[in-house]
């Protein structure tokens, strides 16, 4: 009998049936930054290309969410956005989350590179870095731009939250 288990996890497009596993993983990774499943489901509906899961063949070991926004207005935490703005001029990386059991395999870098390929169609990419991950994002050309977004919006993401931007086009 052939096993369905993969030798290493792979990123694939998220499906609605993945949402329960994504929510369990989000609860483990981001217990202090909870978001309702409706937020994930809405992003999947609005911009499926930006919703990915790290599939081991047996479980979801990570997830990533990204979508276009109007700069510099990242959505507030745990908030529905209603629609992708037709005048979107930035690609927002909402979350890249990898379970501890799958870390260290280059999976975060791989999905960031995939998202940056999508972001090439926009003047800039942006994100809110949490949990001291700013050095990771700097490796991909992101720089801190705290003056671009309100301190109140950043505060909801925690004390160490940093708004970061990468210019994609001149």
C-alpha beads as a LAMMPS data file, in Angstrom:
LAMMPS data file: protein, C-alpha beads

170 atoms
169 bonds

1 atom types
1 bond types

-500.0 500.0 xlo xhi
-500.0 500.0 ylo yhi
-500.0 500.0 zlo zhi

Masses

1 110.0

Atoms # bond

1 1 1 0.000 0.000 0.000
2 1 1 1.346 3.413 -0.960
3 1 1 1.437 6.109 1.710
4 1 1 -0.017 9.563 0.991
5 1 1 2.611 11.159 3.221
6 1 1 4.901 13.567 1.408
7 1 1 8.626 13.612 1.970
8 1 1 8.402 17.315 2.752
9 1 1 5.518 19.772 3.120
10 1 1 4.435 21.794 0.076
11 1 1 2.542 25.062 -0.244
12 1 1 -0.761 24.790 -2.083
13 1 1 -3.870 26.913 -2.507
14 1 1 -6.111 26.892 0.550
15 1 1 -9.547 25.301 0.267
16 1 1 -12.620 25.934 2.412
17 1 1 -12.228 22.457 3.922
18 1 1 -8.807 23.554 5.275
19 1 1 -10.295 26.294 7.460
20 1 1 -10.813 24.177 10.623
21 1 1 -7.157 23.052 10.523
22 1 1 -6.011 26.611 9.785
23 1 1 -8.007 27.905 12.749
24 1 1 -6.491 25.298 15.095
25 1 1 -3.013 26.266 13.914
26 1 1 -3.782 29.996 14.235
27 1 1 -4.937 29.395 17.810
28 1 1 -1.630 27.701 18.626
29 1 1 0.608 30.229 16.890
30 1 1 -1.286 33.470 17.556
31 1 1 -3.163 32.987 20.853
32 1 1 -2.831 36.702 21.637
33 1 1 -3.947 37.821 18.163
34 1 1 -7.172 35.880 17.587
35 1 1 -9.142 36.238 14.380
36 1 1 -12.512 34.721 13.617
37 1 1 -12.846 32.012 10.990
38 1 1 -15.073 34.388 8.998
39 1 1 -12.007 36.596 8.399
40 1 1 -10.088 33.678 6.879
41 1 1 -13.118 32.528 4.872
42 1 1 -13.650 36.038 3.502
43 1 1 -10.017 36.374 2.399
44 1 1 -10.263 32.966 0.721
45 1 1 -13.394 34.091 -1.109
46 1 1 -12.031 37.524 -2.090
47 1 1 -8.455 36.611 -3.070
48 1 1 -7.903 32.842 -3.251
49 1 1 -4.473 33.271 -4.872
50 1 1 -3.258 34.804 -1.599
51 1 1 -4.511 32.001 0.647
52 1 1 -2.133 29.059 0.988
53 1 1 -1.570 26.131 3.311
54 1 1 1.583 24.151 3.983
55 1 1 0.375 20.604 3.354
56 1 1 2.299 17.629 4.775
57 1 1 -0.006 15.116 3.108
58 1 1 -1.436 14.343 6.528
59 1 1 -2.048 17.765 8.044
60 1 1 -1.812 21.504 7.626
61 1 1 1.564 22.591 9.038
62 1 1 1.274 26.268 8.104
63 1 1 -0.818 28.873 6.385
64 1 1 -0.304 32.201 4.683
65 1 1 -2.721 34.995 3.775
66 1 1 -2.137 37.993 1.527
67 1 1 -4.264 40.327 -0.589
68 1 1 -4.243 43.728 -2.289
69 1 1 -5.075 46.838 -0.243
70 1 1 -5.125 50.601 -0.631
71 1 1 -1.834 51.886 0.824
72 1 1 -1.219 52.588 3.690
73 1 1 -4.410 51.093 5.094
74 1 1 -3.868 47.523 6.274
75 1 1 -7.032 45.994 7.685
76 1 1 -7.498 46.023 11.414
77 1 1 -7.001 42.736 13.193
78 1 1 -10.038 40.411 13.116
79 1 1 -11.940 42.612 10.656
80 1 1 -13.827 41.773 7.498
81 1 1 -12.810 43.918 4.523
82 1 1 -15.874 43.413 2.315
83 1 1 -14.034 43.636 -1.004
84 1 1 -10.634 44.063 -2.567
85 1 1 -10.446 47.803 -3.333
86 1 1 -10.471 48.390 -7.098
87 1 1 -7.843 51.110 -6.565
88 1 1 -5.573 48.772 -4.551
89 1 1 -1.970 49.928 -4.847
90 1 1 -0.192 47.601 -2.411
91 1 1 0.060 43.908 -1.723
92 1 1 -0.515 43.194 1.969
93 1 1 0.962 40.072 3.552
94 1 1 -1.537 39.459 6.329
95 1 1 0.091 36.405 7.878
96 1 1 2.709 33.720 7.384
97 1 1 2.377 31.108 10.115
98 1 1 4.312 27.851 10.343
99 1 1 3.739 25.310 13.097
100 1 1 6.789 24.601 15.276
101 1 1 7.004 21.061 13.910
102 1 1 7.577 22.377 10.352
103 1 1 9.939 25.272 11.070
104 1 1 13.491 25.360 9.819
105 1 1 12.805 23.904 6.387
106 1 1 12.748 27.154 4.419
107 1 1 8.965 27.086 4.099
108 1 1 8.433 30.668 5.299
109 1 1 10.938 32.011 2.796
110 1 1 9.355 29.994 -0.005
111 1 1 5.888 31.435 0.548
112 1 1 7.234 34.968 0.959
113 1 1 8.991 34.612 -2.414
114 1 1 5.744 33.343 -3.964
115 1 1 3.848 36.307 -2.520
116 1 1 6.512 38.737 -3.733
117 1 1 6.019 37.343 -7.241
118 1 1 2.338 38.293 -6.954
119 1 1 3.295 41.656 -5.429
120 1 1 5.367 42.482 -8.525
121 1 1 2.177 43.866 -10.045
122 1 1 1.964 46.534 -7.313
123 1 1 4.149 49.531 -6.439
124 1 1 4.783 48.120 -2.955
125 1 1 4.248 45.218 -0.597
126 1 1 3.566 45.765 3.093
127 1 1 2.865 43.903 6.311
128 1 1 2.675 44.209 10.059
129 1 1 5.520 42.287 11.666
130 1 1 4.771 40.716 15.066
131 1 1 6.658 38.613 17.630
132 1 1 10.003 40.197 16.799
133 1 1 10.039 38.964 13.185
134 1 1 11.225 42.268 11.646
135 1 1 14.732 40.839 10.994
136 1 1 13.165 37.991 8.979
137 1 1 11.227 40.490 6.831
138 1 1 14.299 42.695 6.329
139 1 1 15.937 39.756 4.523
140 1 1 13.268 40.231 1.826
141 1 1 13.812 43.975 1.474
142 1 1 11.130 45.218 3.866
143 1 1 11.903 48.314 5.924
144 1 1 10.093 49.774 8.893
145 1 1 7.628 52.529 8.044
146 1 1 5.960 53.272 11.379
147 1 1 5.093 56.805 10.312
148 1 1 2.859 55.418 7.535
149 1 1 0.187 53.816 9.747
150 1 1 -1.574 54.914 12.926
151 1 1 -0.042 53.843 16.253
152 1 1 -3.556 52.801 17.373
153 1 1 -3.831 50.284 14.528
154 1 1 -0.388 48.873 15.297
155 1 1 -1.136 48.643 19.030
156 1 1 -3.826 46.018 18.371
157 1 1 -1.085 43.726 17.042
158 1 1 1.029 43.944 20.202
159 1 1 3.854 46.065 21.593
160 1 1 6.445 44.802 19.125
161 1 1 4.276 45.310 16.007
162 1 1 6.072 47.044 13.142
163 1 1 4.555 48.272 9.891
164 1 1 6.973 47.359 7.109
165 1 1 7.108 48.173 3.405
166 1 1 9.045 46.964 0.393
167 1 1 9.078 49.079 -2.770
168 1 1 8.378 46.787 -5.717
169 1 1 8.625 49.240 -8.625
170 1 1 10.233 52.615 -9.228

Bonds

1 1 1 2
2 1 2 3
3 1 3 4
4 1 4 5
5 1 5 6
6 1 6 7
7 1 7 8
8 1 8 9
9 1 9 10
10 1 10 11
11 1 11 12
12 1 12 13
13 1 13 14
14 1 14 15
15 1 15 16
16 1 16 17
17 1 17 18
18 1 18 19
19 1 19 20
20 1 20 21
21 1 21 22
22 1 22 23
23 1 23 24
24 1 24 25
25 1 25 26
26 1 26 27
27 1 27 28
28 1 28 29
29 1 29 30
30 1 30 31
31 1 31 32
32 1 32 33
33 1 33 34
34 1 34 35
35 1 35 36
36 1 36 37
37 1 37 38
38 1 38 39
39 1 39 40
40 1 40 41
41 1 41 42
42 1 42 43
43 1 43 44
44 1 44 45
45 1 45 46
46 1 46 47
47 1 47 48
48 1 48 49
49 1 49 50
50 1 50 51
51 1 51 52
52 1 52 53
53 1 53 54
54 1 54 55
55 1 55 56
56 1 56 57
57 1 57 58
58 1 58 59
59 1 59 60
60 1 60 61
61 1 61 62
62 1 62 63
63 1 63 64
64 1 64 65
65 1 65 66
66 1 66 67
67 1 67 68
68 1 68 69
69 1 69 70
70 1 70 71
71 1 71 72
72 1 72 73
73 1 73 74
74 1 74 75
75 1 75 76
76 1 76 77
77 1 77 78
78 1 78 79
79 1 79 80
80 1 80 81
81 1 81 82
82 1 82 83
83 1 83 84
84 1 84 85
85 1 85 86
86 1 86 87
87 1 87 88
88 1 88 89
89 1 89 90
90 1 90 91
91 1 91 92
92 1 92 93
93 1 93 94
94 1 94 95
95 1 95 96
96 1 96 97
97 1 97 98
98 1 98 99
99 1 99 100
100 1 100 101
101 1 101 102
102 1 102 103
103 1 103 104
104 1 104 105
105 1 105 106
106 1 106 107
107 1 107 108
108 1 108 109
109 1 109 110
110 1 110 111
111 1 111 112
112 1 112 113
113 1 113 114
114 1 114 115
115 1 115 116
116 1 116 117
117 1 117 118
118 1 118 119
119 1 119 120
120 1 120 121
121 1 121 122
122 1 122 123
123 1 123 124
124 1 124 125
125 1 125 126
126 1 126 127
127 1 127 128
128 1 128 129
129 1 129 130
130 1 130 131
131 1 131 132
132 1 132 133
133 1 133 134
134 1 134 135
135 1 135 136
136 1 136 137
137 1 137 138
138 1 138 139
139 1 139 140
140 1 140 141
141 1 141 142
142 1 142 143
143 1 143 144
144 1 144 145
145 1 145 146
146 1 146 147
147 1 147 148
148 1 148 149
149 1 149 150
150 1 150 151
151 1 151 152
152 1 152 153
153 1 153 154
154 1 154 155
155 1 155 156
156 1 156 157
157 1 157 158
158 1 158 159
159 1 159 160
160 1 160 161
161 1 161 162
162 1 162 163
163 1 163 164
164 1 164 165
165 1 165 166
166 1 166 167
167 1 167 168
168 1 168 169
169 1 169 170
